[in-house]
Structure formats: structure tokens, C-alpha cells
Amino acid sequence: MKFLFSTCFKLFFLLFLTASLSHADTGFSGNDSLQSSGSIKNERLYFETQELSNTDEIIMEHVRENFPIISEADLLKIASTKTVTPVISDDSLNKTESGGMFKVAFEVPENFLVDSTKIMWELNIPAFQSRLYQLYNGRKIYIDTWPNVVGTINDKTYTGNFEAYRIRNWPFYKDPDPKKANLSPTPPGKGNPLGLFVVHYDENSLRYFHGTNKNNLLYSKMRNLSHGCVRNDNDNIQKMKEFIIRKIVKSKDLTYWLDSRKTMVYNFEEEDKFPVKIIYKTYEIDRDEAGDYFILYKDIYNYASGKINETLNDPGLIFLTNKDNLKSEYRKNIGNDISDDALNVLTDYLINKGEEYEKYYIKDLKSALHISN
């Protein structure tokens, strides 16, 4: 551990590299964080060490400490830029290797090295997942995708454009079920249904992001199980806690929260608030390492019936699966590579035979339906 701290200290000596890395400006929320329509400069960092066996771990730990919500994919990409060279010193006669020391250099996109920043936390309710974006120099940079549990049909999670306005550390929990009103609040700790950290965003319906005491539910297929709040994997909500405290809240020093087990509440000043967007969209086109794909989600709140509470929901953020919406999504995100007739065949197939929560790669659909570009 002593070696690690000593080494990480040297990481603050920076060399700046003007080369650019294609990174993360994406129009449609792709899972691959390196999709881009622009470029972000790298900064070149380095440290010196005699031990090379754990240099990837040192690099990733340093970057993660500086930007806690960074994805594993981006960490691995940063580590892959590593170069190792022997440290050479000049003596009075010639150049000699000095003590078996090595210089380990690596490249980090500059957006991960900022002192402060904003994010957008965007949840798609029927997809049971949220996407995190960094708002940086006028750009919306995709960071990561997290699984979530959302509300049941009787205790819905609502759509809207919100702002995170309050955080709670080690919260107490009071079951909102009127039938359980006589029960005492659950104290903070691992058995608490809110987990160890809460981010408030909706003052009207009292919905918020929080951890959980049933982490396994975050990885089941159907996750409309909560009283309306949005549950997160405990590791992810811990990352969010660290990120908010280190990078977002600037009105007050809250670093004493990082290792605290005290129940505390902090109401953001205006400068601390960040946007939260919650949509209800039962279809999308996305992209992964295998290519572009369609995916359909279940209409878990039966909004196709037309019964939508417009007092608590923003109806403009509800998008339901139908032929026109699928075609529009295709034209927007893929383009005009196939005719309208071919696109009708493709969307008809998805609506009539597609299974919800299954990926349908567009190249495979074209092949199966004999659609040529």
C-alpha cells in the first residue's frame, strides 16, 4: 500500500499531449462509450516504478479516484495506452540505467481529469436502466449504463425533466405502505431498503435514486418492483456518492461524507444541481461492438391504453412502440440505406414477431428478410 500511494503521488506530474482521442459524443445514447462525432484531447500522465506487474491496476485506480463513475470499458481503454520505458540518467561519462526504474506513461481524455463538472442522469423506465452523461464544454458525453429497479404499475416512476436537489447519507427508511404505518423506521445499514445513499430529484412525487438491500433484483429481467423510487446497484450508488461529493458539489466541502456512517442531509445550492431526465420509451436503436440493433421493451404501465397521469408525468417523454415510431427511429439513427417498402417489412416483423428485451441486429434482420442496401 505504501508503494501504491507513493506511486500515485507522482501521477500528478503531467505532460500534455495535443493528440486527440475519438470519444463519446453520441446522438442516440450508445452503449459504446467511444462512439463519437467529435474529438477530445488527451493528457499524457506518467509515474515511475521498479515494479511492473500491477501498473494497469495503478492506472485504473488513479483515474477511478479522479472520476468515480467512469466505466470499466473506458478504464481498460486508458490502460491499453500504457507505454513503459527504462529511466535513463546522465552521469559525468555516459548514460546509464538508474536502479531498474521504469517510466509508465498513459493517456487520459481530458474530460476525466476536470476538477468539477456536471452530469445528466437519464433513465428509461421500461428499459430498467439509466445512462450517465458528462456535460463538458457544450458536449453531452456518454459515460456508462447502469441497471435499475423502477416502480410497479400501482406505484409508478414518473417521466419528466428534473434536477437533483438533495442528497442523503446513511438514510433511515420508512415504508410508504399505509398498512405499515405503525412500523418503526428501518435504521441505516446494509439491511436498509434505501441502501447507503440517496439522490433526490422529484419534489412532487417524492421519487429518488437510491441503493438497495436486495442487490440481486438489479439483475433480474423484469425490474418494475419498487414503490416508485429508482433503485441502483450498491456499488454504483457508492460511485455516484463519491462523484457528487468530489466533482459536483462546490457550494460546500462534503468530503467528510466519504467514509462517514452518519445520517446526514444536504440540500444543493443552485450551482450544485444537475439535470435528471426520465423517459418512458418502449423501443430504441442502439449500437454495441456487434453493430446496430433494435430492442423492444414491455409497456409495463400499459400507457398504450391512453391512461396517463399528466399531472405527474411529462407526456412528451412517453414514446410507445408503433410502426411510425420505429420507422422514424430507424431513419434518424441509421439513415436512408433501405427503401420505405423494405423498412415497412422490417418494422412489421419487429412489431408482430419481435420479443421484448431481445436484441435484433439490423444486419441479421436484413439478411433474414432479404433486404439489401
TORMI-870433 format. One record per residue (C-alpha): residue number from 1; residue in three letters; x, y, z. Coordinates in nm, 4 decimals. Example, Ala and Ser with C-alpha at 12.3 -4.5 7.8 and 13.67 -1.06 7.14 Angstrom:
# TORMI-870433
+-----+---------+----------+----------+----------+
: num : residuo :       c1 :       c2 :       c3 :
+-----+---------+----------+----------+----------+
:   1 :     ala :   1.2300 :  -0.4500 :   0.7800 :
:   2 :     ser :   1.3670 :  -0.1060 :   0.7140 :
+-----+---------+----------+----------+----------+
This chain:
# TORMI-870433
+-----+---------+----------+----------+----------+
: num : residuo :       c1 :       c2 :       c3 :
+-----+---------+----------+----------+----------+
:   1 :     met :   0.0000 :   0.0000 :   0.0000 :
:   2 :     lys :   0.2870 :   0.2348 :   0.0755 :
:   3 :     phe :   0.4220 :   0.1771 :  -0.2734 :
:   4 :     leu :   0.0844 :   0.2463 :  -0.4257 :
:   5 :     phe :   0.0406 :   0.5795 :  -0.2504 :
:   6 :     ser :   0.3941 :   0.6832 :  -0.3337 :
:   7 :     thr :   0.3450 :   0.5976 :  -0.6971 :
:   8 :     cys :   0.0063 :   0.7630 :  -0.7279 :
:   9 :     phe :   0.1501 :   1.0855 :  -0.5899 :
:  10 :     lys :   0.3787 :   1.1060 :  -0.8915 :
:  11 :     leu :   0.0793 :   1.0836 :  -1.1255 :
:  12 :     phe :   0.0127 :   1.4500 :  -1.0666 :
:  13 :     phe :   0.3153 :   1.5455 :  -1.2739 :
:  14 :     leu :   0.1571 :   1.5813 :  -1.6147 :
:  15 :     leu :   0.2852 :   1.6017 :  -1.9663 :
:  16 :     phe :   0.0321 :   1.7391 :  -2.2085 :
:  17 :     leu :  -0.0314 :   1.5665 :  -2.5377 :
:  18 :     thr :  -0.2100 :   1.7518 :  -2.8144 :
:  19 :     ala :  -0.3179 :   1.4381 :  -2.9989 :
:  20 :     ser :  -0.6907 :   1.3670 :  -2.9920 :
:  21 :     leu :  -0.8918 :   1.0642 :  -2.8872 :
:  22 :     ser :  -1.2231 :   0.9930 :  -3.0566 :
:  23 :     his :  -1.4632 :   0.9834 :  -2.7662 :
:  24 :     ala :  -1.8223 :   0.9825 :  -2.6663 :
:  25 :     asp :  -2.0276 :   1.2483 :  -2.8400 :
:  26 :     thr :  -2.3215 :   1.0355 :  -2.9466 :
:  27 :     gly :  -2.6613 :   1.1298 :  -3.0732 :
:  28 :     phe :  -2.8537 :   0.8301 :  -2.9513 :
:  29 :     ser :  -2.7136 :   0.7092 :  -2.6214 :
:  30 :     gly :  -2.4937 :   0.4261 :  -2.7434 :
:  31 :     asn :  -2.3537 :   0.1632 :  -2.5079 :
:  32 :     asp :  -2.0085 :   0.2001 :  -2.6587 :
:  33 :     ser :  -1.8600 :   0.4959 :  -2.4769 :
:  34 :     leu :  -1.6164 :   0.5601 :  -2.7613 :
:  35 :     gln :  -1.8778 :   0.6467 :  -3.0224 :
:  36 :     ser :  -1.8109 :   0.9973 :  -3.1393 :
:  37 :     ser :  -1.8947 :   1.2743 :  -3.3758 :
:  38 :     gly :  -1.6074 :   1.4836 :  -3.2442 :
:  39 :     ser :  -1.2833 :   1.4509 :  -3.0544 :
:  40 :     ile :  -1.1470 :   1.5212 :  -2.7096 :
:  41 :     lys :  -0.7835 :   1.5904 :  -2.6362 :
:  42 :     asn :  -0.5769 :   1.3537 :  -2.4278 :
:  43 :     glu :  -0.3460 :   1.4400 :  -2.1453 :
:  44 :     arg :  -0.0412 :   1.2234 :  -2.1007 :
:  45 :     leu :   0.0334 :   1.1209 :  -1.7426 :
:  46 :     tyr :   0.3194 :   0.9161 :  -1.6073 :
:  47 :     phe :   0.4717 :   0.7678 :  -1.2942 :
:  48 :     glu :   0.7948 :   0.5868 :  -1.2153 :
:  49 :     thr :   0.8221 :   0.2451 :  -1.0566 :
:  50 :     gln :   1.0500 :  -0.0546 :  -1.0190 :
:  51 :     glu :   0.7568 :  -0.3000 :  -1.0210 :
:  52 :     leu :   0.5707 :  -0.3528 :  -1.3482 :
:  53 :     ser :   0.3310 :  -0.6309 :  -1.2540 :
:  54 :     asn :   0.0495 :  -0.4065 :  -1.1279 :
:  55 :     thr :   0.0809 :  -0.0968 :  -1.3449 :
:  56 :     asp :  -0.2613 :  -0.1431 :  -1.5083 :
:  57 :     glu :  -0.4238 :  -0.1525 :  -1.1649 :
:  58 :     ile :  -0.2384 :   0.1631 :  -1.0575 :
:  59 :     ile :  -0.3503 :   0.3470 :  -1.3704 :
:  60 :     met :  -0.7131 :   0.2449 :  -1.3312 :
:  61 :     glu :  -0.7200 :   0.3220 :  -0.9594 :
:  62 :     his :  -0.5867 :   0.6709 :  -1.0173 :
:  63 :     val :  -0.8352 :   0.7504 :  -1.2950 :
:  64 :     arg :  -1.1237 :   0.5982 :  -1.0987 :
:  65 :     glu :  -1.0337 :   0.8064 :  -0.7929 :
:  66 :     asn :  -1.0420 :   1.1214 :  -1.0035 :
:  67 :     phe :  -1.3623 :   1.0286 :  -1.1919 :
:  68 :     pro :  -1.5510 :   0.7645 :  -0.9873 :
:  69 :     ile :  -1.8348 :   0.6902 :  -1.2322 :
:  70 :     ile :  -1.6042 :   0.6051 :  -1.5245 :
:  71 :     ser :  -1.6960 :   0.2785 :  -1.6962 :
:  72 :     glu :  -1.4810 :  -0.0343 :  -1.6928 :
:  73 :     ala :  -1.4627 :  -0.0124 :  -2.0733 :
:  74 :     asp :  -1.3051 :   0.3334 :  -2.0582 :
:  75 :     leu :  -1.0674 :   0.2266 :  -1.7818 :
:  76 :     leu :  -0.9470 :  -0.0643 :  -1.9920 :
:  77 :     lys :  -0.9025 :   0.1616 :  -2.2938 :
:  78 :     ile :  -0.6958 :   0.4059 :  -2.0918 :
:  79 :     ala :  -0.4814 :   0.1234 :  -1.9541 :
:  80 :     ser :  -0.4278 :  -0.0022 :  -2.3103 :
:  81 :     thr :  -0.2463 :   0.3231 :  -2.3976 :
:  82 :     lys :   0.0289 :   0.2393 :  -2.1487 :
:  83 :     thr :   0.3907 :   0.2604 :  -2.2587 :
:  84 :     val :   0.6875 :   0.1530 :  -2.0474 :
:  85 :     thr :   1.0407 :   0.2845 :  -2.0907 :
:  86 :     pro :   1.3536 :   0.2497 :  -1.8724 :
:  87 :     val :   1.4505 :   0.5598 :  -1.6786 :
:  88 :     ile :   1.7860 :   0.6899 :  -1.8023 :
:  89 :     ser :   2.0080 :   0.9352 :  -1.6141 :
:  90 :     asp :   2.3144 :   1.1310 :  -1.7234 :
:  91 :     asp :   2.6327 :   1.0845 :  -1.5263 :
:  92 :     ser :   2.9605 :   1.2570 :  -1.5971 :
:  93 :     leu :   3.0715 :   0.9981 :  -1.8507 :
:  94 :     asn :   2.7695 :   0.8406 :  -2.0239 :
:  95 :     lys :   2.4031 :   0.7441 :  -1.9943 :
:  96 :     thr :   2.3307 :   0.4570 :  -1.7597 :
:  97 :     glu :   2.0162 :   0.2878 :  -1.6371 :
:  98 :     ser :   1.9343 :   0.4078 :  -1.2875 :
:  99 :     gly :   1.8275 :   0.1420 :  -1.0399 :
: 100 :     gly :   1.5981 :  -0.0548 :  -1.2681 :
: 101 :     met :   1.3370 :   0.2227 :  -1.2644 :
: 102 :     phe :   1.0740 :   0.2442 :  -1.5354 :
: 103 :     lys :   0.8610 :   0.5300 :  -1.6589 :
: 104 :     val :   0.4996 :   0.4250 :  -1.7168 :
: 105 :     ala :   0.3046 :   0.6707 :  -1.9337 :
: 106 :     phe :  -0.0611 :   0.6585 :  -2.0313 :
: 107 :     glu :  -0.3187 :   0.8810 :  -2.1986 :
: 108 :     val :  -0.6409 :   1.0049 :  -2.0361 :
: 109 :     pro :  -0.9163 :   1.2027 :  -2.2118 :
: 110 :     glu :  -0.9140 :   1.5483 :  -2.0590 :
: 111 :     asn :  -1.2808 :   1.5313 :  -1.9586 :
: 112 :     phe :  -1.1910 :   1.2681 :  -1.6979 :
: 113 :     leu :  -0.9384 :   1.4984 :  -1.5334 :
: 114 :     val :  -1.1520 :   1.8024 :  -1.4602 :
: 115 :     asp :  -1.1758 :   1.9472 :  -1.1091 :
: 116 :     ser :  -1.5521 :   1.9912 :  -1.1327 :
: 117 :     thr :  -1.8215 :   1.9016 :  -1.3818 :
: 118 :     lys :  -2.1899 :   1.8353 :  -1.4375 :
: 119 :     ile :  -2.3669 :   1.5170 :  -1.5370 :
: 120 :     met :  -2.7050 :   1.4213 :  -1.6761 :
: 121 :     trp :  -2.8664 :   1.1116 :  -1.5250 :
: 122 :     glu :  -3.1116 :   0.9750 :  -1.7837 :
: 123 :     leu :  -3.3450 :   0.6841 :  -1.7025 :
: 124 :     asn :  -3.5628 :   0.4891 :  -1.9461 :
: 125 :     ile :  -3.8300 :   0.3353 :  -1.7242 :
: 126 :     pro :  -3.9342 :   0.0234 :  -1.9247 :
: 127 :     ala :  -3.5707 :  -0.0465 :  -2.0169 :
: 128 :     phe :  -3.4890 :  -0.0640 :  -1.6437 :
: 129 :     gln :  -3.1648 :   0.1201 :  -1.6991 :
: 130 :     ser :  -3.0148 :   0.4637 :  -1.6768 :
: 131 :     arg :  -2.7389 :   0.6245 :  -1.8748 :
: 132 :     leu :  -2.4900 :   0.8691 :  -1.7353 :
: 133 :     tyr :  -2.3591 :   1.1570 :  -1.9416 :
: 134 :     gln :  -2.0988 :   1.4178 :  -1.8633 :
: 135 :     leu :  -2.1858 :   1.7721 :  -1.9687 :
: 136 :     tyr :  -1.8496 :   1.9032 :  -2.0786 :
: 137 :     asn :  -1.7617 :   2.2070 :  -2.2908 :
: 138 :     gly :  -2.1044 :   2.2104 :  -2.4518 :
: 139 :     arg :  -2.0994 :   1.8364 :  -2.5163 :
: 140 :     lys :  -2.3051 :   1.5507 :  -2.3818 :
: 141 :     ile :  -2.0536 :   1.2688 :  -2.3354 :
: 142 :     tyr :  -2.1771 :   0.9172 :  -2.2685 :
: 143 :     ile :  -2.0119 :   0.7637 :  -1.9621 :
: 144 :     asp :  -2.1871 :   0.4425 :  -1.8595 :
: 145 :     thr :  -2.5130 :   0.2449 :  -1.8393 :
: 146 :     trp :  -2.6483 :   0.1199 :  -1.5056 :
: 147 :     pro :  -2.9285 :  -0.1263 :  -1.4273 :
: 148 :     asn :  -3.2227 :  -0.0036 :  -1.2210 :
: 149 :     val :  -3.5360 :  -0.1182 :  -1.0451 :
: 150 :     val :  -3.8371 :   0.1093 :  -1.1100 :
: 151 :     gly :  -4.1898 :   0.1407 :  -0.9743 :
: 152 :     thr :  -4.4744 :  -0.1056 :  -1.0169 :
: 153 :     ile :  -4.7889 :  -0.0246 :  -1.2147 :
: 154 :     asn :  -4.9528 :   0.0788 :  -0.8861 :
: 155 :     asp :  -4.6562 :   0.2879 :  -0.7681 :
: 156 :     lys :  -4.5160 :   0.4259 :  -1.0894 :
: 157 :     thr :  -4.1903 :   0.6048 :  -1.1587 :
: 158 :     tyr :  -4.2820 :   0.9210 :  -1.3485 :
: 159 :     thr :  -4.1366 :   1.0862 :  -1.6558 :
: 160 :     gly :  -4.0042 :   1.4390 :  -1.6588 :
: 161 :     asn :  -3.7096 :   1.6752 :  -1.6777 :
: 162 :     phe :  -3.5927 :   1.7206 :  -1.3197 :
: 163 :     glu :  -3.2934 :   1.8431 :  -1.1221 :
: 164 :     ala :  -3.1110 :   1.6615 :  -0.8461 :
: 165 :     tyr :  -3.1597 :   1.8884 :  -0.5460 :
: 166 :     arg :  -3.0770 :   1.6915 :  -0.2294 :
: 167 :     ile :  -2.8572 :   1.4043 :  -0.1127 :
: 168 :     arg :  -2.8810 :   1.1854 :   0.1969 :
: 169 :     asn :  -2.6092 :   0.9785 :   0.3578 :
: 170 :     trp :  -2.6903 :   0.6614 :   0.5537 :
: 171 :     pro :  -3.0653 :   0.7276 :   0.5472 :
: 172 :     phe :  -3.3435 :   0.5927 :   0.7649 :
: 173 :     tyr :  -3.6277 :   0.4231 :   0.5738 :
: 174 :     lys :  -3.9995 :   0.4476 :   0.6428 :
: 175 :     asp :  -4.2205 :   0.2115 :   0.4410 :
: 176 :     pro :  -4.4760 :   0.4233 :   0.2476 :
: 177 :     asp :  -4.7391 :   0.1483 :   0.2606 :
: 178 :     pro :  -5.0246 :   0.2851 :   0.4801 :
: 179 :     lys :  -5.0760 :  -0.0653 :   0.6153 :
: 180 :     lys :  -4.7260 :  -0.0480 :   0.7638 :
: 181 :     ala :  -4.7577 :   0.2989 :   0.9146 :
: 182 :     asn :  -4.7248 :   0.1533 :   1.2647 :
: 183 :     leu :  -4.3796 :   0.0103 :   1.1923 :
: 184 :     ser :  -4.0712 :   0.1938 :   1.3154 :
: 185 :     pro :  -3.8314 :   0.3325 :   1.0532 :
: 186 :     thr :  -3.5545 :   0.0987 :   0.9423 :
: 187 :     pro :  -3.2206 :   0.2316 :   1.0702 :
: 188 :     pro :  -2.9260 :   0.2933 :   0.8349 :
: 189 :     gly :  -2.7130 :  -0.0004 :   0.7324 :
: 190 :     lys :  -2.6932 :  -0.2883 :   0.4900 :
: 191 :     gly :  -3.0483 :  -0.4022 :   0.5662 :
: 192 :     asn :  -3.1949 :  -0.0636 :   0.4778 :
: 193 :     pro :  -3.4096 :  -0.0681 :   0.1581 :
: 194 :     leu :  -3.2608 :   0.2693 :   0.0558 :
: 195 :     gly :  -2.9071 :   0.1414 :   0.0765 :
: 196 :     leu :  -2.6425 :   0.3842 :   0.1961 :
: 197 :     phe :  -2.7031 :   0.6899 :  -0.0229 :
: 198 :     val :  -2.9972 :   0.8788 :  -0.1765 :
: 199 :     val :  -3.0211 :   1.1380 :  -0.4562 :
: 200 :     his :  -3.3492 :   1.3324 :  -0.4603 :
: 201 :     tyr :  -3.4789 :   1.4646 :  -0.7933 :
: 202 :     asp :  -3.8634 :   1.4835 :  -0.7878 :
: 203 :     glu :  -4.0176 :   1.7033 :  -0.5190 :
: 204 :     asn :  -4.3762 :   1.6471 :  -0.6374 :
: 205 :     ser :  -4.3944 :   1.2681 :  -0.6262 :
: 206 :     leu :  -4.1105 :   1.2130 :  -0.3768 :
: 207 :     arg :  -3.9254 :   0.9769 :  -0.6103 :
: 208 :     tyr :  -3.5468 :   0.9468 :  -0.5877 :
: 209 :     phe :  -3.2431 :   0.7379 :  -0.6780 :
: 210 :     his :  -3.1024 :   0.5201 :  -0.4016 :
: 211 :     gly :  -2.9252 :   0.1943 :  -0.3221 :
: 212 :     thr :  -3.0955 :  -0.1269 :  -0.2145 :
: 213 :     asn :  -3.0964 :  -0.4123 :   0.0347 :
: 214 :     lys :  -3.1759 :  -0.6602 :  -0.2460 :
: 215 :     asn :  -2.8968 :  -0.6112 :  -0.4929 :
: 216 :     asn :  -2.9796 :  -0.9330 :  -0.6799 :
: 217 :     leu :  -3.3023 :  -0.7781 :  -0.8112 :
: 218 :     leu :  -3.0962 :  -0.5348 :  -1.0196 :
: 219 :     tyr :  -3.0033 :  -0.8257 :  -1.2462 :
: 220 :     ser :  -3.3422 :  -0.9906 :  -1.2981 :
: 221 :     lys :  -3.5175 :  -0.9470 :  -1.6339 :
: 222 :     met :  -3.8288 :  -0.7626 :  -1.5145 :
: 223 :     arg :  -3.7487 :  -0.4916 :  -1.2630 :
: 224 :     asn :  -4.0716 :  -0.2957 :  -1.2088 :
: 225 :     leu :  -4.0718 :  -0.3773 :  -0.8381 :
: 226 :     ser :  -4.0318 :  -0.0612 :  -0.6283 :
: 227 :     his :  -4.2683 :   0.1854 :  -0.4608 :
: 228 :     gly :  -4.1804 :   0.4346 :  -0.7354 :
: 229 :     cys :  -3.8224 :   0.5216 :  -0.6498 :
: 230 :     val :  -3.5293 :   0.4125 :  -0.8634 :
: 231 :     arg :  -3.3037 :   0.1522 :  -0.7048 :
: 232 :     asn :  -2.9383 :   0.1208 :  -0.8027 :
: 233 :     asp :  -2.6687 :  -0.1382 :  -0.7604 :
: 234 :     asn :  -2.4955 :  -0.0582 :  -0.4314 :
: 235 :     asp :  -2.1536 :  -0.0328 :  -0.5929 :
: 236 :     asn :  -2.2917 :   0.2142 :  -0.8467 :
: 237 :     ile :  -2.4662 :   0.4331 :  -0.5900 :
: 238 :     gln :  -2.1398 :   0.4392 :  -0.3933 :
: 239 :     lys :  -1.9613 :   0.5595 :  -0.7079 :
: 240 :     met :  -2.2274 :   0.8257 :  -0.7521 :
: 241 :     lys :  -2.1842 :   0.9390 :  -0.3927 :
: 242 :     glu :  -1.8102 :   0.9819 :  -0.4447 :
: 243 :     phe :  -1.8606 :   1.1569 :  -0.7766 :
: 244 :     ile :  -2.1182 :   1.4047 :  -0.6461 :
: 245 :     ile :  -1.9041 :   1.4896 :  -0.3448 :
: 246 :     arg :  -1.5754 :   1.5184 :  -0.5349 :
: 247 :     lys :  -1.6880 :   1.6674 :  -0.8662 :
: 248 :     ile :  -2.0325 :   1.8250 :  -0.8429 :
: 249 :     val :  -2.0965 :   1.9877 :  -0.5058 :
: 250 :     lys :  -1.8876 :   2.3040 :  -0.4866 :
: 251 :     ser :  -2.1014 :   2.5130 :  -0.2512 :
: 252 :     lys :  -1.9648 :   2.3233 :   0.0498 :
: 253 :     asp :  -1.6867 :   2.0785 :   0.1272 :
: 254 :     leu :  -1.8587 :   1.7433 :   0.1860 :
: 255 :     thr :  -1.5523 :   1.5213 :   0.1684 :
: 256 :     tyr :  -1.6122 :   1.4189 :   0.5304 :
: 257 :     trp :  -1.9168 :   1.2286 :   0.3985 :
: 258 :     leu :  -1.6994 :   0.9870 :   0.2007 :
: 259 :     asp :  -1.6231 :   0.7495 :   0.4873 :
: 260 :     ser :  -1.8997 :   0.8605 :   0.7212 :
: 261 :     arg :  -2.1750 :   0.6367 :   0.8564 :
: 262 :     lys :  -2.3699 :   0.9265 :   0.9984 :
: 263 :     thr :  -2.7197 :   1.0103 :   0.8784 :
: 264 :     met :  -2.6809 :   1.3446 :   0.7015 :
: 265 :     val :  -2.8803 :   1.5542 :   0.4536 :
: 266 :     tyr :  -2.7551 :   1.8256 :   0.2221 :
: 267 :     asn :  -2.9769 :   2.0483 :   0.0065 :
: 268 :     phe :  -2.7933 :   2.1594 :  -0.3050 :
: 269 :     glu :  -2.7281 :   2.5209 :  -0.3766 :
: 270 :     glu :  -2.8269 :   2.6209 :  -0.7285 :
: 271 :     glu :  -2.4727 :   2.5717 :  -0.8558 :
: 272 :     asp :  -2.4712 :   2.2085 :  -0.7379 :
: 273 :     lys :  -2.7883 :   2.0931 :  -0.9113 :
: 274 :     phe :  -2.7650 :   1.8702 :  -1.2162 :
: 275 :     pro :  -3.0270 :   1.7504 :  -1.4668 :
: 276 :     val :  -3.2185 :   1.4245 :  -1.4356 :
: 277 :     lys :  -3.4215 :   1.3134 :  -1.7367 :
: 278 :     ile :  -3.6687 :   1.0283 :  -1.7048 :
: 279 :     ile :  -3.8341 :   0.8934 :  -2.0172 :
: 280 :     tyr :  -4.0714 :   0.6085 :  -2.0950 :
: 281 :     lys :  -3.9687 :   0.4602 :  -2.4281 :
: 282 :     thr :  -4.0601 :   0.1071 :  -2.5346 :
: 283 :     tyr :  -3.8211 :   0.0847 :  -2.8300 :
: 284 :     glu :  -3.4804 :   0.2056 :  -2.9372 :
: 285 :     ile :  -3.1989 :   0.1623 :  -3.1802 :
: 286 :     asp :  -2.8607 :   0.1295 :  -3.0188 :
: 287 :     arg :  -2.5152 :   0.0053 :  -3.1041 :
: 288 :     asp :  -2.2644 :  -0.2284 :  -2.9467 :
: 289 :     glu :  -1.9464 :  -0.3979 :  -3.0645 :
: 290 :     ala :  -2.1525 :  -0.6256 :  -3.2943 :
: 291 :     gly :  -2.3363 :  -0.3448 :  -3.4691 :
: 292 :     asp :  -2.6663 :  -0.1556 :  -3.4744 :
: 293 :     tyr :  -2.9697 :  -0.3224 :  -3.3222 :
: 294 :     phe :  -3.3356 :  -0.2726 :  -3.2406 :
: 295 :     ile :  -3.4703 :  -0.3612 :  -2.8987 :
: 296 :     leu :  -3.8308 :  -0.3506 :  -2.7801 :
: 297 :     tyr :  -3.9389 :  -0.3043 :  -2.4186 :
: 298 :     lys :  -4.2609 :  -0.4007 :  -2.2460 :
: 299 :     asp :  -4.5250 :  -0.1331 :  -2.1915 :
: 300 :     ile :  -4.5069 :  -0.2026 :  -1.8173 :
: 301 :     tyr :  -4.7549 :   0.0709 :  -1.7208 :
: 302 :     asn :  -4.9964 :  -0.0033 :  -2.0071 :
: 303 :     tyr :  -4.9700 :   0.3508 :  -2.1365 :
: 304 :     ala :  -5.0897 :   0.2281 :  -2.4762 :
: 305 :     ser :  -5.4364 :   0.2296 :  -2.3168 :
: 306 :     gly :  -5.4159 :   0.6093 :  -2.3023 :
: 307 :     lys :  -5.4406 :   0.6233 :  -1.9241 :
: 308 :     ile :  -5.1541 :   0.8555 :  -1.8343 :
: 309 :     asn :  -5.1410 :   1.0797 :  -1.5298 :
: 310 :     glu :  -5.0373 :   1.4056 :  -1.6948 :
: 311 :     thr :  -5.0124 :   1.5832 :  -1.3601 :
: 312 :     leu :  -4.7161 :   1.3719 :  -1.2508 :
: 313 :     asn :  -4.5863 :   1.2676 :  -1.5953 :
: 314 :     asp :  -4.4497 :   1.4687 :  -1.8845 :
: 315 :     pro :  -4.6433 :   1.3068 :  -2.1731 :
: 316 :     gly :  -4.3881 :   1.4464 :  -2.4175 :
: 317 :     leu :  -4.1352 :   1.1988 :  -2.2766 :
: 318 :     ile :  -4.3514 :   0.8911 :  -2.3370 :
: 319 :     phe :  -4.2761 :   0.7068 :  -2.6623 :
: 320 :     leu :  -4.4644 :   0.3866 :  -2.7440 :
: 321 :     thr :  -4.3892 :   0.1143 :  -2.9960 :
: 322 :     asn :  -4.5724 :   0.1573 :  -3.3228 :
: 323 :     lys :  -4.4779 :   0.1410 :  -3.6859 :
: 324 :     asp :  -4.4345 :   0.5144 :  -3.7354 :
: 325 :     asn :  -4.2094 :   0.5482 :  -3.4290 :
: 326 :     leu :  -3.9919 :   0.2534 :  -3.5290 :
: 327 :     lys :  -3.9519 :   0.3888 :  -3.8820 :
: 328 :     ser :  -3.8705 :   0.7353 :  -3.7527 :
: 329 :     glu :  -3.6116 :   0.5918 :  -3.5132 :
: 330 :     tyr :  -3.4506 :   0.3994 :  -3.7972 :
: 331 :     arg :  -3.4319 :   0.6988 :  -4.0289 :
: 332 :     lys :  -3.2946 :   0.9198 :  -3.7521 :
: 333 :     asn :  -3.0231 :   0.6850 :  -3.6298 :
: 334 :     ile :  -2.9419 :   0.4607 :  -3.9262 :
: 335 :     gly :  -3.0380 :   0.6682 :  -4.2289 :
: 336 :     asn :  -3.1856 :   0.6122 :  -4.5736 :
: 337 :     asp :  -2.9950 :   0.2979 :  -4.6643 :
: 338 :     ile :  -3.3129 :   0.0989 :  -4.7430 :
: 339 :     ser :  -3.6380 :   0.1855 :  -4.9193 :
: 340 :     asp :  -3.9628 :   0.2697 :  -4.7425 :
: 341 :     asp :  -4.1089 :  -0.0631 :  -4.8549 :
: 342 :     ala :  -3.8155 :  -0.2539 :  -4.7069 :
: 343 :     leu :  -3.8390 :  -0.0561 :  -4.3854 :
: 344 :     asn :  -4.2090 :  -0.1430 :  -4.3649 :
: 345 :     val :  -4.1193 :  -0.5113 :  -4.3889 :
: 346 :     leu :  -3.8562 :  -0.4772 :  -4.1165 :
: 347 :     thr :  -4.0785 :  -0.2858 :  -3.8735 :
: 348 :     asp :  -4.3758 :  -0.5165 :  -3.9370 :
: 349 :     tyr :  -4.1569 :  -0.8101 :  -3.8450 :
: 350 :     leu :  -4.0433 :  -0.6477 :  -3.5212 :
: 351 :     ile :  -4.3950 :  -0.5498 :  -3.4136 :
: 352 :     asn :  -4.5555 :  -0.8833 :  -3.4989 :
: 353 :     lys :  -4.2798 :  -1.1295 :  -3.4162 :
: 354 :     gly :  -4.0247 :  -0.9454 :  -3.2070 :
: 355 :     glu :  -3.9726 :  -1.0484 :  -2.8455 :
: 356 :     glu :  -3.9324 :  -0.7809 :  -2.5807 :
: 357 :     tyr :  -3.5867 :  -0.7303 :  -2.4243 :
: 358 :     glu :  -3.4180 :  -0.9200 :  -2.7090 :
: 359 :     lys :  -3.1614 :  -0.7621 :  -2.9396 :
: 360 :     tyr :  -3.2329 :  -0.7745 :  -3.3102 :
: 361 :     tyr :  -2.9239 :  -0.6789 :  -3.5029 :
: 362 :     ile :  -3.0199 :  -0.4853 :  -3.8108 :
: 363 :     lys :  -2.7719 :  -0.6691 :  -4.0320 :
: 364 :     asp :  -2.9304 :  -1.0006 :  -3.9272 :
: 365 :     leu :  -3.2827 :  -0.8706 :  -3.9864 :
: 366 :     lys :  -3.1848 :  -0.7532 :  -4.3329 :
: 367 :     ser :  -3.0369 :  -1.0927 :  -4.4111 :
: 368 :     ala :  -3.3345 :  -1.2897 :  -4.2770 :
: 369 :     leu :  -3.5871 :  -1.0666 :  -4.4536 :
: 370 :     his :  -3.3811 :  -1.0492 :  -4.7768 :
: 371 :     ile :  -3.3415 :  -0.6730 :  -4.7553 :
: 372 :     ser :  -3.0482 :  -0.5311 :  -4.9482 :
: 373 :     asn :  -2.8983 :  -0.1851 :  -4.9066 :
+-----+---------+----------+----------+----------+
